[in-house]
Amino acid sequence: MRPPVAIIPLLLAFSAFPVSAQNIQHISGEVVPGAEWQQTLPESVGYSSAMLEAVRGWLKTQDTDIMMVIVQGRVIFSYGDVSHTSTIASVRKSVLDMLYGADVFKNDSNDADLDKTVKQLGLDDKLPFLPIEEKATLIQLMASRSGIYMPTGNADQAKTMGVAFEKLTGKDIYQALQTDLATPLGMQDYVLSRQKKVYSSESLHPGYPMSLSTRDMARLGLLMLDCGQWNGKTIIFCDWARYSTYLRTPFRDINPTGFRNYGEPGRWGYGFLWWVWDEQMFPGDTYIGFLQGAYTAAGTGGTYITVIPAKDMVVVHQVDIDKDYRAYVSPSSYIAILSMIANANCGDNCKATSGPKAHGPGVHE
């Protein structure tokens, strides 16, 4: 079950919409999907269908290909073909963090591996480490605070952490994704044979791009929201899930400086391979804002897995960069999408509307 959250009311102004029915009964309790995701009317979990349809209109003006909104483990909104798979870019780093939690750090016994240096892990590449860089540890790599110069920056760091995972576990990353996450979570669209490593002449370390569907990424987000638990079974050590999504680098210290544009609405700091909203939950898991305590996986073009504990919510937003490498939904546009979802909250005053009904999985525009 999800950790309980003590709610301090969030003051938001909502627009009025015509209604055609009396207040409806709210659903209580959380679920996890079985072979298929459960759908529910948004009003049953405190959201306005009419206002979510306004989100749909906004998405049509963007390069968004697919999106899902999950509340209490149920789908309240979907856009596009949620079964479609495409490259998830740097979202794979957060998936790798989950693999570390499912395999390497599934209990306290392997914590010492976090302090192993790049030399101890055998991560030498064609460009040798400087003496000072040899002291960098796995924990520093995962927090993007190693200080190691890599020609292509984050791409090389991701390769290095992938190699470290395979050395520590003796497993292929894609096979581990199959056995440790895809199978236990009942992923519907993960195909092992479609996952291919990329090799280059500049590095001994291959890249490990991943291709996932929106509805399968939603399962990953729900697993993190539930602190590594899935239908009563521990998939990821809960302490690791919390540890990874704890703010380590605040927004003001993020580098390069392009990631901390004070003129933009986003305020993401960094944890372990996850971007973390720069305002943690208050003690006792209390909050005063929609995104307080939130964290997200983020990939080139605008693919996200965003976990919002304050609202028991997962939002997955996918841009198909395989179809068009130039496709792009800006961070500020994505924050606007999240804000529209936040403002669709109607709490205990929800009324069923005469507008479009909730969409199920499949192709919707």
C-alpha positions in Angstrom: 0.0 0.0 0.0 1.1 3.6 -0.6 2.5 5.4 2.4 -0.2 7.5 4.1 -0.1 11.2 3.3 -1.5 13.8 5.7 -3.1 16.4 3.5 -3.0 20.2 4.1 -5.6 21.7 1.7 -4.2 23.3 -1.4 -5.9 26.5 -2.4 -6.6 26.6 -6.1 -9.1 28.5 -8.2 -11.3 26.4 -10.4 -13.4 27.4 -13.4 -17.1 26.4 -13.4 -18.5 23.9 -15.9 -22.1 22.8 -16.5 -23.1 19.6 -14.9 -25.7 17.0 -15.6 -25.8 14.8 -12.5 -25.6 14.8 -8.8 -22.4 14.5 -6.8 -20.9 11.0 -7.4 -19.5 8.5 -5.0 -15.7 8.7 -4.6 -13.6 5.5 -4.9 -11.4 4.7 -1.9 -8.3 2.5 -1.8 -5.5 1.9 -4.3 -5.1 -0.9 -6.8 -2.4 -2.2 -9.1 -3.2 -3.2 -12.7 -3.5 -6.8 -13.7 -3.3 -7.9 -17.3 -5.0 -4.5 -18.2 -5.2 -1.2 -16.5 -8.4 -0.3 -14.6 -10.3 2.8 -15.9 -12.4 5.0 -13.8 -14.4 8.2 -14.3 -12.1 11.1 -13.2 -14.8 12.4 -10.8 -14.7 9.2 -8.8 -11.2 10.1 -7.6 -11.7 13.9 -7.4 -11.0 15.2 -10.9 -13.1 17.0 -13.5 -13.6 15.3 -16.9 -14.4 18.6 -18.5 -11.2 20.2 -17.3 -9.1 17.1 -18.3 -10.7 17.4 -21.8 -9.2 20.9 -21.9 -5.8 19.2 -21.3 -6.5 17.1 -24.3 -7.0 20.2 -26.4 -3.7 21.6 -25.2 -1.9 18.4 -26.0 -3.0 18.6 -29.6 -1.1 21.9 -29.9 2.1 20.2 -28.7 4.4 17.5 -30.0 3.0 15.1 -27.4 2.3 11.7 -28.8 0.9 9.8 -25.8 0.0 10.6 -22.2 -1.6 8.8 -19.2 -2.7 10.1 -15.9 -3.0 7.5 -13.1 -4.7 8.2 -9.7 -5.0 5.6 -7.0 -3.7 3.0 -9.5 -6.5 3.7 -12.0 -6.4 5.5 -15.4 -8.4 8.7 -15.4 -7.0 10.1 -18.6 -5.2 8.8 -21.7 -4.2 10.4 -25.0 -2.7 8.6 -28.0 -1.8 4.9 -28.3 -0.6 3.9 -24.9 0.7 0.6 -26.2 3.1 2.2 -28.7 6.8 1.8 -27.9 9.5 4.3 -28.7 13.0 5.2 -27.4 12.8 6.8 -24.0 16.2 8.6 -24.1 17.4 9.5 -20.6 14.4 8.1 -18.9 16.4 4.9 -19.0 18.7 6.3 -16.3 15.8 6.2 -13.8 14.9 2.8 -15.0 18.5 1.7 -14.4 18.2 3.1 -10.8 15.2 0.9 -10.3 17.2 -2.1 -11.6 19.9 -1.3 -9.0 17.1 -1.2 -6.3 15.6 -4.5 -7.6 18.9 -6.4 -7.8 22.1 -4.8 -6.3 20.6 -3.0 -3.4 17.5 -5.2 -2.7 18.6 -5.2 1.0 21.3 -3.6 3.2 23.9 -6.3 2.5 25.4 -4.7 -0.6 25.4 -1.0 0.6 29.3 -1.1 0.5 29.1 -1.3 -3.3 28.0 2.3 -3.4 31.4 3.4 -2.1 33.4 1.4 -4.6 35.5 3.5 -6.9 35.4 3.5 -10.7 38.8 1.7 -10.5 37.5 -0.9 -8.1 34.6 -1.5 -10.4 36.8 -1.8 -13.5 35.2 1.1 -15.4 38.3 2.2 -17.3 37.6 3.4 -20.8 39.7 4.4 -23.8 40.1 7.8 -22.3 41.9 7.0 -19.0 40.8 8.4 -15.7 42.9 11.2 -14.2 44.4 10.2 -10.7 41.8 12.4 -8.9 39.0 10.9 -11.0 40.0 7.3 -10.0 38.6 8.1 -6.5 35.1 8.8 -7.8 32.6 6.3 -6.4 29.4 4.7 -7.7 27.3 6.8 -5.4 28.8 10.0 -6.9 28.2 8.7 -10.4 24.6 8.0 -9.6 24.1 11.5 -8.1 25.9 13.1 -11.2 28.5 14.5 -8.8 31.6 12.4 -9.7 33.6 15.3 -11.2 34.8 13.0 -14.0 35.2 14.6 -17.4 33.5 12.6 -20.1 33.5 13.7 -23.8 29.8 13.4 -24.3 28.8 14.2 -20.7 25.7 12.5 -19.4 25.6 10.0 -22.2 29.0 8.6 -21.2 28.0 8.7 -17.5 24.9 6.6 -18.3 27.0 4.1 -20.2 29.4 3.9 -17.2 26.6 3.2 -14.7 25.2 0.6 -17.0 28.5 -1.2 -17.2 28.8 -1.0 -13.4 25.4 -2.6 -13.0 26.4 -5.5 -15.3 29.7 -6.0 -13.5 28.0 -6.0 -10.1 25.2 -8.4 -11.0 26.7 -10.5 -13.8 23.4 -9.8 -15.7 22.7 -8.1 -19.1 20.7 -4.9 -18.5 17.9 -5.8 -20.8 17.6 -9.3 -19.4 17.5 -7.9 -15.9 14.8 -5.5 -17.0 12.8 -8.5 -18.3 13.2 -10.6 -15.2 13.4 -8.0 -12.4 10.7 -5.5 -13.6 8.8 -6.4 -16.8 7.7 -9.8 -15.7 6.8 -9.1 -12.1 4.9 -5.9 -13.0 3.1 -7.6 -15.9 4.4 -5.1 -18.6 2.3 -5.5 -21.7 4.6 -4.3 -24.4 8.2 -5.0 -23.4 10.0 -7.2 -26.0 13.5 -8.2 -25.1 14.6 -8.7 -28.7 13.8 -5.1 -29.6 16.4 -3.8 -27.1 19.8 -3.3 -28.7 23.0 -1.9 -27.3 24.9 0.7 -29.3 28.6 0.5 -29.7 31.0 3.2 -30.9 34.7 3.4 -31.7 35.2 6.2 -29.0 34.3 4.0 -26.0 34.7 0.5 -24.6 31.3 1.0 -23.0 28.1 0.4 -25.0 25.1 2.6 -24.8 21.8 0.9 -23.7 18.9 2.7 -25.2 15.5 1.4 -24.1 12.2 1.3 -26.0 9.1 1.2 -23.8 5.4 2.0 -24.1 3.6 4.6 -22.1 1.4 2.1 -20.2 4.5 0.1 -19.2 6.3 3.2 -18.0 3.2 3.9 -16.0 3.7 0.6 -14.2 7.2 1.7 -13.3 5.9 5.0 -11.9 3.3 3.2 -9.9 5.9 0.9 -8.4 7.9 3.9 -7.3 4.8 5.5 -5.9 4.2 2.4 -3.9 7.7 2.4 -2.5 8.8 -0.7 -4.4 5.8 -2.8 -3.5 3.6 -4.5 -6.1 0.4 -6.4 -5.1 1.9 -7.2 -1.7 5.3 -8.2 -3.0 8.6 -6.3 -2.7 10.1 -5.7 -6.1 12.4 -2.8 -5.1 13.8 -2.3 -1.6 11.6 0.5 -0.2 14.6 2.3 1.4 16.2 2.4 -2.0 13.2 3.9 -3.6 13.1 6.7 -1.0 16.9 7.1 -1.0 17.0 7.5 -4.8 14.3 10.2 -4.8 15.7 12.3 -1.9 16.9 15.7 -3.0 20.7 15.8 -3.1 21.5 18.6 -5.5 19.0 21.5 -5.1 17.9 23.5 -8.1 20.2 26.4 -7.3 23.3 24.1 -7.7 22.3 22.3 -10.9 24.9 22.4 -13.7 25.1 23.2 -16.5 23.3 26.4 -15.8 20.8 25.8 -18.7 19.1 23.3 -16.3 18.4 26.1 -13.8 16.7 28.8 -15.7 15.1 31.0 -13.0 12.7 32.5 -15.6 11.1 29.1 -16.1 8.5 27.6 -13.8 10.2 24.2 -13.2 12.3 23.7 -10.1 13.8 20.3 -10.4 16.8 19.3 -8.4 18.5 15.9 -8.5 18.6 12.7 -6.5 19.9 9.4 -7.7 19.2 9.3 -11.5 15.8 10.9 -10.8 15.0 14.6 -11.0 13.4 15.7 -7.7 11.2 18.7 -7.1 13.1 21.3 -5.1 10.7 21.1 -2.1 10.6 17.8 -0.2 7.6 16.6 1.8 7.4 18.1 5.3 7.9 15.7 8.3 5.0 13.2 8.5 4.6 13.2 4.7 2.6 16.4 4.8 2.5 18.9 1.9 1.1 22.2 0.9 1.7 22.0 -2.9 0.8 19.8 -5.8 4.4 19.0 -6.8 5.9 19.0 -3.3 7.7 15.7 -2.9 7.4 14.9 -6.6 10.1 13.3 -8.7 10.4 12.6 -12.4 12.4 10.6 -15.0 13.1 12.9 -18.0 14.2 12.2 -21.5 15.2 14.1 -24.6 12.2 15.5 -26.5 9.9 15.6 -23.5 9.3 12.0 -22.3 8.6 11.8 -18.6 7.5 9.5 -15.8 6.4 11.8 -13.1 5.4 10.6 -9.6 3.3 12.9 -7.5 2.9 11.4 -4.0 0.8 14.4 -2.8 -2.0 13.3 -5.1 -1.4 9.5 -5.3 -0.7 10.2 -9.0 1.6 9.1 -11.8 1.8 11.0 -15.1 3.5 9.6 -18.1 4.2 11.8 -21.1 5.8 10.4 -24.2 7.3 12.1 -27.3 8.2 9.7 -30.1 11.7 10.8 -31.1 12.0 7.7 -33.3 9.3 9.2 -35.6 10.7 12.7 -35.5 14.0 13.4 -33.8 13.2 17.1 -33.7 9.9 16.6 -31.8 10.0 18.5 -28.5 7.8 19.5 -25.6 9.6 22.1 -23.6 10.0 21.7 -19.8 7.8 24.8 -19.3 5.1 23.3 -21.5 5.2 20.1 -19.5 4.9 22.0 -16.2 1.9 23.8 -17.8 0.4 20.3 -18.5 0.9 19.3 -14.9 -0.6 22.5 -13.7 -3.7 22.0 -15.8 -4.0 18.5 -14.2 -3.6 20.0 -10.8 -6.4 22.5 -11.5 -8.7 19.8 -12.7 -9.0 18.7 -9.1 -12.5 19.1 -7.8 -12.2 17.2 -4.6 -15.4 16.2 -2.8 -17.5 18.6 -5.0 -17.1 16.6 -8.2 -20.2 16.2 -10.4 -20.4 13.9 -13.4 -20.5 16.0 -16.6 -22.2 15.5 -19.9 -18.9 15.8 -21.7 -16.7 12.9 -23.1 -16.3 9.8 -20.9 -13.0 8.6 -19.7 -10.9 7.0 -22.5 -9.5 3.6 -22.2 -6.2 2.2 -23.6 -5.8 2.6 -27.3 -5.7 5.3 -29.9 -7.4 8.5 -28.7 -7.0 12.1 -29.8 
